[in-house]
Amino acid sequence: MGLFSGGDDGELDVDDVKGAVDGVKDVAKKNKGLIKDKKSFSPPKEIKEFRKAYLDLLKEFDKPLIVYVDNLDRCSPFNAISTLEAIRLFLFLPNTAFVIAADEDMIRLAVP
């Protein structure tokens, strides 16, 4: 007899329901840990951890890092501002410099 097949008369009774509940519990026990809990996402925490890893990498590298960003004015206004905001996260880190090539007027117009 299947899990939800009911008795001989085709009707479900209390025993059928108990059997189904026990079956579900058994499946849950066997598969516990199969799906991991969703990791909470906190942008400030992620940024802090990334900055720490980045600083550690810079210390190991022991040389200045220069990042060249060219043609920023050819990006859409949204992407140009998003790029500048991402760069801002790195501005105050040691041994890091940015050289940005873009039309100032386009960047001014992109700022909301």
C-alpha positions as CSV (number, residue, x, y, z in Angstrom):
1,M,0.0,0.0,0.0
2,G,1.4,3.4,-0.9
3,L,1.9,6.4,1.4
4,F,-1.4,8.0,0.4
5,S,-3.3,5.1,-1.0
6,G,-5.8,4.8,1.8
7,G,-7.4,1.7,3.1
8,D,-9.1,-1.1,1.1
9,D,-12.1,1.2,0.7
10,G,-10.1,4.0,-0.8
11,E,-10.8,6.3,2.1
12,L,-8.1,7.9,4.2
13,D,-8.3,7.4,7.9
14,V,-6.2,8.5,11.0
15,D,-3.7,5.7,10.5
16,D,-3.1,6.8,6.9
17,V,-2.4,10.3,8.1
18,K,-0.1,9.1,10.8
19,G,1.8,7.0,8.3
20,A,2.2,10.0,6.0
21,V,3.4,12.2,8.8
22,D,5.9,9.5,9.9
23,G,7.1,9.1,6.3
24,V,7.6,12.9,6.0
25,K,9.6,12.9,9.3
26,D,11.7,10.0,8.1
27,V,12.5,11.8,4.8
28,A,13.3,15.0,6.7
29,K,15.7,13.2,9.0
30,K,17.5,11.4,6.1
31,N,18.0,14.7,4.2
32,K,18.8,17.0,7.1
33,G,21.7,19.3,6.1
34,L,21.1,18.7,2.4
35,I,20.1,22.3,2.0
36,K,22.2,24.8,3.9
37,D,20.7,27.7,5.7
38,K,20.6,30.9,3.7
39,K,23.6,33.1,4.6
40,S,22.6,36.5,5.7
41,F,23.9,39.3,3.5
42,S,25.0,42.6,5.0
43,P,26.6,45.0,2.6
44,P,28.5,46.9,5.3
45,K,29.9,43.6,6.6
46,E,30.8,42.4,3.1
47,I,32.5,45.7,2.4
48,K,34.5,45.6,5.6
49,E,35.6,42.0,5.0
50,F,36.6,42.9,1.4
51,R,38.6,46.0,2.5
52,K,40.4,43.9,5.1
53,A,41.3,41.2,2.5
54,Y,42.3,43.9,0.1
55,L,44.6,45.6,2.7
56,D,46.2,42.2,3.5
57,L,46.9,41.7,-0.2
58,L,48.4,45.2,-0.6
59,K,50.7,44.5,2.4
60,E,51.9,41.3,0.8
61,F,52.3,42.9,-2.6
62,D,54.3,45.8,-0.9
63,K,54.0,48.1,-4.0
64,P,51.6,50.8,-4.9
65,L,48.6,49.8,-7.0
66,I,47.6,52.2,-9.8
67,V,44.2,51.7,-11.4
68,Y,43.5,53.3,-14.8
69,V,39.9,53.9,-15.7
70,D,39.6,55.1,-19.3
71,N,36.5,56.2,-21.3
72,L,34.3,56.5,-18.3
73,D,32.3,59.1,-20.3
74,R,31.3,56.4,-22.8
75,C,29.4,54.5,-20.2
76,S,25.8,55.1,-19.5
77,P,25.2,57.7,-16.8
78,F,24.1,55.0,-14.4
79,N,27.2,52.8,-15.0
80,A,29.5,55.8,-14.8
81,I,28.1,56.8,-11.4
82,S,28.1,53.2,-10.2
83,T,31.8,52.9,-11.1
84,L,32.7,56.1,-9.3
85,E,30.8,54.9,-6.2
86,A,32.7,51.6,-6.3
87,I,36.0,53.5,-6.7
88,R,35.1,55.6,-3.7
89,L,35.3,52.5,-1.5
90,F,39.0,52.3,-2.3
91,L,40.0,55.9,-2.1
92,F,41.3,56.0,1.4
93,L,43.3,52.8,1.3
94,P,47.0,53.0,1.4
95,N,49.2,52.4,-1.7
96,T,46.2,52.7,-4.0
97,A,45.7,55.4,-6.7
98,F,43.2,55.9,-9.4
99,V,43.6,57.7,-12.8
100,I,40.2,58.4,-14.3
101,A,39.8,59.6,-17.9
102,A,36.3,61.0,-18.6
103,D,34.6,64.1,-19.9
104,E,33.9,66.2,-16.8
105,D,30.7,67.7,-18.3
106,M,29.3,64.2,-19.0
107,I,30.0,63.1,-15.4
108,R,28.4,66.2,-14.0
109,L,25.3,65.6,-16.1
110,A,25.2,61.9,-14.9
111,V,25.0,63.0,-11.3
112,P,21.3,63.0,-10.3
